Amino acid sequence: MEARAIAALLLLPIVVVLIYAGIHEYRRYKSEGRASYGLAYDKETGTTYVTGISENEDAYDPNGFDPSDHNERQSRKETNDEDG
């Protein structure tokens, strides 16, 4: 195979995904309006993820996060499960 054909085959899936994401975001924009994205924190798993943030909500601030707090809650939960 020619080098250009191999490069095109490798890039084709990436281009398709980008076009799909662009169409999806454009349709969301037309139906819901402008969106603000930011980090959200899941207290159950102790992880963050990127999501749409509503106008009246604040995004997650990683500077105010104490990872040891999540570990302490997890160990307390395990201890309570063993006792109960």
C-alpha positions in Angstrom: 0.0 0.0 0.0 1.1 3.5 -0.7 2.1 5.6 2.4 -0.6 8.2 1.7 -3.3 5.5 1.7 -2.1 4.1 5.0 -2.0 7.6 6.5 -5.5 8.3 5.3 -6.8 5.0 6.7 -5.2 5.8 10.1 -6.7 9.3 10.2 -10.2 8.4 8.9 -11.6 7.2 12.3 -10.3 10.3 14.0 -11.9 12.6 11.4 -15.2 10.7 11.7 -15.3 11.0 15.5 -14.5 14.7 15.3 -17.2 15.4 12.7 -19.7 13.4 14.8 -18.8 15.3 18.0 -19.1 18.6 16.1 -22.6 17.8 14.8 -23.7 16.5 18.2 -22.4 19.7 19.9 -24.0 21.9 17.3 -27.4 20.2 17.7 -27.1 20.6 21.5 -26.2 24.3 21.1 -29.2 24.9 18.8 -31.6 23.3 21.3 -30.2 24.4 24.7 -28.1 27.4 23.9 -24.6 28.2 25.1 -23.0 25.8 27.6 -20.4 26.2 30.2 -18.2 23.2 30.9 -16.2 22.5 34.1 -15.2 19.9 36.6 -17.7 18.2 38.8 -16.9 16.1 41.9 -18.5 12.7 42.6 -18.4 12.2 46.4 -19.1 8.5 46.2 -16.1 7.6 44.1 -13.8 10.5 45.0 -13.3 11.4 41.3 -13.8 14.4 39.1 -15.2 14.5 35.6 -15.9 17.2 32.9 -19.6 18.1 32.5 -21.9 20.9 31.7 -22.3 23.4 34.5 -25.5 25.4 34.9 -25.4 29.1 35.2 -26.4 29.1 38.9 -23.8 26.4 39.9 -20.1 26.8 40.6 -17.6 24.5 39.1 -15.4 22.2 41.3 -12.3 23.9 42.7 -9.4 21.4 42.9 -7.4 23.7 45.2 -10.0 23.3 47.9 -9.9 19.5 47.7 -8.3 17.3 50.5 -7.8 13.8 49.1 -7.3 12.4 52.6 -10.8 13.4 53.5 -12.2 10.9 50.9 -9.9 8.2 52.2 -11.0 8.8 55.8 -14.7 8.6 54.8 -14.0 5.4 52.9 -12.2 3.8 55.9 -15.0 5.0 58.2 -17.6 3.4 55.9 -15.7 0.1 55.8 -15.4 0.1 59.6 -19.1 0.8 60.1 -19.9 -2.0 57.6 -17.8 -4.5 59.6 -19.3 -3.5 62.9 -22.9 -3.5 61.7 
